[in-house]
């Protein structure tokens, strides 16, 4: 396997502190603040709201060489219709990593309370390497783009030989085809790009709303550029452990699925549900595990899917995706009914290959460039076996090997360590039963920020909190903070609606 550069914990921590000291200048010391918007806005075309404008911003490929090669970051904006009430800019930081963010203002403006829309210009962006921002690709084959390959699901017998081969193949393809832009992708550079957008907008300080991976990117921005932050909302929060960035997030899916599956079981056994799969909630879990095991050995043909069959890992992957929102529960139930022979398989829904190519490359670039991953196959084999026994819903996938174990490029800098140094202007929003970013990870971010942060916890399941699950208490806490800048005096717990 590829050897990677190892740093001691002490050296990493010291370097992280040095990075923070060099980049977190107070806003008043920012020599590039112009006080005016330097972006050339025009119609976006094909976006979800006609008010949304777009612009291209050039940023350095390498911030250590600002006069060298430049790349493009695509930016969007819906300006407030009430300039007299305007407080500033609300940057919407997308998740992923590797998700598009250019159309986020247009997609959220209808859901946001008018009091928020009146006070902020809503600004979105495609992170470097994504979408319209000098996009990257690893040049993968169509078969490589299957989600059951991209997430490292072990074989039916628990073997990870296929995952080792697939991880090596993807890493080699990215190294061969990704180029210098892919090698430049990192969370720290995303934070620097966000600050470049702030400067181009002529803003002294920036408010932000980050979701999922965007909570980590937002936390890194709030650490590196603490003096340039205003009102920071981080929604569905990643564990910021800098030694396990990426790897820790993947591992969290095991606990997240266990936390969330009972919500699905209750829904899937409710009387009157047209997609009911069992008579009681207690029957749903063993039924799911039995169906996945059956499909491991006898997949169902599924024309148009990638691959063109539904096997056990395909059902498990559908389960993970469905747990993110109650609205996705019917999709999983219908697959379970089809596996029982009680329904036909629904038509598969897949993203275009070019979209997946870009997303995968940008995601791999972020996860693998941020921090070194372990490289010992035996350790992964051991972890997978233990996790399969402890958390059979996810069958060992969350602790399995990824392309980062074979990544040929060492991180350009140490990961940023999130700390409590900086203004007390961070509000975390978290569901108790989030399958993607579990509650225990949010507690770690809350601890890292210390008194810089407050957290509102909602007794709800699913991924995303603010304006996502109908909890009036949680939504009101976030809205009040954005509108007034006043955080709760203490952490807040919101009961189920």
DAPE-V320308 format. One record per residue. N is the residue number from 1. RES is the residue in one small letter. D_FIRST is the distance of its C-alpha to the first C-alpha in Angstrom with 2 decimals. Layout:
N/RES/D_FIRST, N/RES/D_FIRST
This chain:
1/x/0.00, 2/x/3.77, 3/x/6.28, 4/x/9.26, 5/x/12.88, 6/x/14.52, 7/x/18.23, 8/x/20.77, 9/x/22.79, 10/x/25.88, 11/x/24.57, 12/x/23.29, 13/x/26.67, 14/x/28.61, 15/x/26.88, 16/x/27.45, 17/x/31.09, 18/x/31.38, 19/x/30.14, 20/x/32.73, 21/x/35.45, 22/x/34.99, 23/x/34.91, 24/x/37.21, 25/x/40.45, 26/x/43.64, 27/x/44.94, 28/x/48.03, 29/x/45.97, 30/x/44.29, 31/x/45.61, 32/x/44.63, 33/x/46.65, 34/x/49.23, 35/x/51.02, 36/x/50.95, 37/x/48.69, 38/x/47.22, 39/x/45.59, 40/x/47.30, 41/x/47.61, 42/x/48.44, 43/x/48.44, 44/x/45.01, 45/x/45.91, 46/x/44.71, 47/x/44.20, 48/x/45.58, 49/x/48.33, 50/x/50.63, 51/x/50.90, 52/x/47.27, 53/x/46.78, 54/x/43.69, 55/x/42.75, 56/x/39.92, 57/x/38.83, 58/x/37.00, 59/x/34.52, 60/x/32.35, 61/x/28.85, 62/x/28.17, 63/x/30.66, 64/x/30.27, 65/x/31.75, 66/x/34.48, 67/x/36.23, 68/x/33.26, 69/x/32.05, 70/x/33.42, 71/x/32.27, 72/x/34.33, 73/x/34.45, 74/x/36.87, 75/x/39.28, 76/x/41.97, 77/x/45.03, 78/x/47.94, 79/x/50.49, 80/x/52.80, 81/x/56.16, 82/x/57.89, 83/x/57.31, 84/x/59.83, 85/x/57.61, 86/x/54.34, 87/x/52.24, 88/x/49.20, 89/x/45.91, 90/x/43.77, 91/x/40.24, 92/x/38.50, 93/x/34.75, 94/x/32.87, 95/x/30.17, 96/x/26.93, 97/x/25.10, 98/x/25.90, 99/x/29.43, 100/x/32.39, 101/x/35.06, 102/x/37.65, 103/x/40.01, 104/x/39.79, 105/x/43.19, 106/x/44.87, 107/x/43.32, 108/x/44.26, 109/x/47.58, 110/x/49.57, 111/x/48.20, 112/x/48.50, 113/x/51.82, 114/x/54.29, 115/x/54.48, 116/x/50.83, 117/x/51.20, 118/x/54.34, 119/x/52.67, 120/x/49.41, 121/x/48.16, 122/x/45.21, 123/x/42.30, 124/x/39.09, 125/x/36.25, 126/x/33.21, 127/x/30.29, 128/x/28.74, 129/x/26.89, 130/x/28.80, 131/x/31.86, 132/x/34.28, 133/x/32.33, 134/x/30.66, 135/x/28.53, 136/x/24.92, 137/x/23.28, 138/x/19.96, 139/x/22.04, 140/x/20.93, 141/x/22.90, 142/x/25.53, 143/x/23.81, 144/x/20.73, 145/x/23.22, 146/x/24.23, 147/x/24.09, 148/x/23.06, 149/x/19.77, 150/x/19.47, 151/x/19.94, 152/x/17.47, 153/x/20.22, 154/x/19.24, 155/x/21.01, 156/x/24.56, 157/x/23.70, 158/x/21.03, 159/x/18.06, 160/x/14.93, 161/x/13.53, 162/x/14.98, 163/x/13.59, 164/x/9.93, 165/x/11.02, 166/x/13.20, 167/x/10.99, 168/x/8.67, 169/x/12.14, 170/x/13.78, 171/x/11.49, 172/x/11.83, 173/x/15.52, 174/x/16.15, 175/x/14.80, 176/x/16.97, 177/x/20.00, 178/x/20.22, 179/x/21.52, 180/x/22.59, 181/x/24.25, 182/x/21.15, 183/x/19.50, 184/x/22.75, 185/x/22.80, 186/x/22.79, 187/x/25.26, 188/x/26.73, 189/x/27.45, 190/x/28.98, 191/x/31.23, 192/x/32.20, 193/x/32.98, 194/x/35.13, 195/x/37.01, 196/x/37.51, 197/x/39.10, 198/x/41.28, 199/x/42.50, 200/x/43.20, 201/x/45.22, 202/x/47.22, 203/x/46.58, 204/x/46.77, 205/x/44.85, 206/x/42.81, 207/x/42.91, 208/x/39.94, 209/x/39.17, 210/x/35.48, 211/x/34.31, 212/x/31.09, 213/x/28.19, 214/x/31.18, 215/x/32.11, 216/x/29.04, 217/x/29.61, 218/x/33.26, 219/x/32.60, 220/x/30.50, 221/x/33.36, 222/x/35.89, 223/x/34.07, 224/x/33.46, 225/x/36.86, 226/x/38.87, 227/x/42.15, 228/x/41.90, 229/x/41.67, 230/x/44.65, 231/x/44.28, 232/x/40.74, 233/x/40.26, 234/x/36.86, 235/x/36.93, 236/x/34.51, 237/x/32.39, 238/x/28.72, 239/x/27.74, 240/x/27.17, 241/x/24.93, 242/x/23.09, 243/x/20.20, 244/x/19.52, 245/x/20.62, 246/x/19.50, 247/x/17.75, 248/x/21.15, 249/x/22.98, 250/x/21.13, 251/x/21.71, 252/x/25.34, 253/x/26.01, 254/x/26.34, 255/x/29.20, 256/x/30.57, 257/x/31.10, 258/x/32.83, 259/x/35.05, 260/x/36.06, 261/x/36.41, 262/x/39.86, 263/x/41.24, 264/x/40.31, 265/x/41.73, 266/x/44.99, 267/x/45.28, 268/x/44.37, 269/x/47.09, 270/x/49.83, 271/x/53.15, 272/x/54.03, 273/x/50.47, 274/x/50.44, 275/x/46.73, 276/x/47.24, 277/x/44.87, 278/x/46.34, 279/x/49.48, 280/x/48.02, 281/x/45.00, 282/x/44.03, 283/x/43.67, 284/x/41.20, 285/x/38.01, 286/x/38.36, 287/x/39.36, 288/x/36.25, 289/x/33.98, 290/x/36.02, 291/x/35.89, 292/x/32.11, 293/x/31.83, 294/x/34.36, 295/x/32.59, 296/x/29.32, 297/x/31.24, 298/x/33.81, 299/x/32.82, 300/x/35.67, 301/x/35.92, 302/x/35.69, 303/x/36.56, 304/x/35.39, 305/x/32.49, 306/x/28.82, 307/x/28.12, 308/x/31.75, 309/x/31.95, 310/x/32.07, 311/x/29.90, 312/x/29.23, 313/x/26.33, 314/x/28.56, 315/x/31.21, 316/x/28.92, 317/x/27.73, 318/x/31.43, 319/x/32.23, 320/x/29.89, 321/x/31.36, 322/x/34.89, 323/x/34.87, 324/x/34.67, 325/x/38.41, 326/x/41.41, 327/x/42.23, 328/x/39.15, 329/x/40.18, 330/x/42.25, 331/x/39.31, 332/x/37.46, 333/x/40.74, 334/x/41.50, 335/x/38.19, 336/x/38.98, 337/x/42.48, 338/x/41.21, 339/x/38.92, 340/x/42.10, 341/x/43.99, 342/x/46.30, 343/x/45.31, 344/x/43.85, 345/x/40.43, 346/x/40.90, 347/x/39.95, 348/x/36.28, 349/x/35.74, 350/x/32.75, 351/x/32.14, 352/x/32.29, 353/x/29.10, 354/x/29.48, 355/x/29.73, 356/x/26.61, 357/x/24.68, 358/x/25.78, 359/x/25.29, 360/x/21.71, 361/x/20.71, 362/x/22.62, 363/x/21.36, 364/x/17.65, 365/x/18.55, 366/x/20.35, 367/x/18.02, 368/x/14.89, 369/x/16.98, 370/x/18.99, 371/x/16.66, 372/x/13.16, 373/x/11.72, 374/x/10.23, 375/x/6.59, 376/x/7.88, 377/x/8.77, 378/x/11.90, 379/x/13.14, 380/x/13.13, 381/x/14.88, 382/x/17.37, 383/x/18.12, 384/x/18.71, 385/x/21.06, 386/x/23.00, 387/x/23.35, 388/x/24.56, 389/x/27.25, 390/x/28.27, 391/x/28.28, 392/x/28.77, 393/x/29.75, 394/x/26.20, 395/x/24.65, 396/x/21.49, 397/x/20.36, 398/x/20.71, 399/x/18.07, 400/x/15.48, 401/x/12.05, 402/x/12.49, 403/x/11.12, 404/x/11.00, 405/x/7.81, 406/x/6.31, 407/x/9.41, 408/x/9.73, 409/x/12.91, 410/x/13.75, 411/x/16.84, 412/x/19.96, 413/x/21.86, 414/x/21.81, 415/x/22.77, 416/x/26.52, 417/x/27.99, 418/x/30.92, 419/x/34.00, 420/x/37.72, 421/x/38.73, 422/x/40.74, 423/x/43.59, 424/x/44.24, 425/x/43.80, 426/x/40.98, 427/x/41.74, 428/x/39.13, 429/x/39.98, 430/x/38.29, 431/x/38.97, 432/x/38.91, 433/x/37.09, 434/x/34.54, 435/x/31.81, 436/x/29.38, 437/x/30.02, 438/x/31.63, 439/x/34.48, 440/x/32.64, 441/x/30.30, 442/x/33.43, 443/x/34.88, 444/x/31.96, 445/x/32.67, 446/x/36.36, 447/x/35.76, 448/x/33.71, 449/x/36.54, 450/x/39.22, 451/x/42.68, 452/x/41.44, 453/x/41.03, 454/x/43.00, 455/x/41.71, 456/x/43.57, 457/x/42.33, 458/x/43.58, 459/x/44.13, 460/x/42.54, 461/x/39.57, 462/x/37.32, 463/x/35.32, 464/x/37.38, 465/x/40.51, 466/x/42.84, 467/x/45.09, 468/x/42.80, 469/x/44.33, 470/x/48.01, 471/x/48.15, 472/x/51.03, 473/x/50.48, 474/x/46.89, 475/x/47.75, 476/x/50.77, 477/x/48.88, 478/x/46.44, 479/x/49.24, 480/x/51.45, 481/x/48.80, 482/x/48.10, 483/x/51.83, 484/x/53.13, 485/x/50.22, 486/x/51.29, 487/x/48.59, 488/x/49.65, 489/x/50.78, 490/x/48.43, 491/x/45.67, 492/x/47.14, 493/x/46.77, 494/x/47.99, 495/x/49.04, 496/x/48.39, 497/x/50.71
